[in-house]
Amino acid sequence: MTEASRQVQMTESAAKRIQELIASEGAANTMLRLQVSGGGCSGFQYEFSLDSDTTDEDCIFENYGAKMVIDEVSLDLLGGAEIDFVREMVGSAFRVNNPNATSSCGCGSSFSI
């Protein structure tokens, strides 16, 4: 995988929501952590959390002033993805537009490759 294809971008909407969540936590060095784990109805699932710790296996991405951290293993499945935050009548959520996913479940929280 090339360096460019290992990049993960976030939209301005996602960055604003990350900043709102961090402000509500009151911890300036907090980032959004995005992980991929086995499970969900399609084989893999996305997990979002706030985290202030990083390891040597983490990559940090910054867009629009917000930081997101992704571990190397998850990055192999997320390279080239875009993280968005959408507000719809049924609710609000982060959405992952993942070019590596061959299919995903209806709610968008799990995928297969």
C-alpha positions, 0 to 999 in steps of 0.5 A: 500500500502506498503512503498516499493510499494509507491516508484517511481524511475527515470532512469539515463536519466531522472535524467540527463534531470531534472538536465539540466532543473534545470541548465537552470532555475538557481535555485539550490533548484528546483525539478521536480514535477510529478502530476496526475490529472483527464483528458486526453483521458484515465481518468488520465493524468501526469503533469510535472513541475519544483517546488521549493516549497513543502508541508507536503503532498509531498514526495521527491524522489532522484536518480542519484543526481536529485530530484522529488516531488510527492504529496500523492494523486498522489503517490497513483496512481504512486507507483512503477512507473519508470520515464524515459526520452526518445529521439526519432525521433519524439521528446523527453519526460519524460515517466512514466512506471506505473505498476498501469495503466491498459491502456494508450493513444498512446502518453503516457500522460494519463492512466486509472486504 
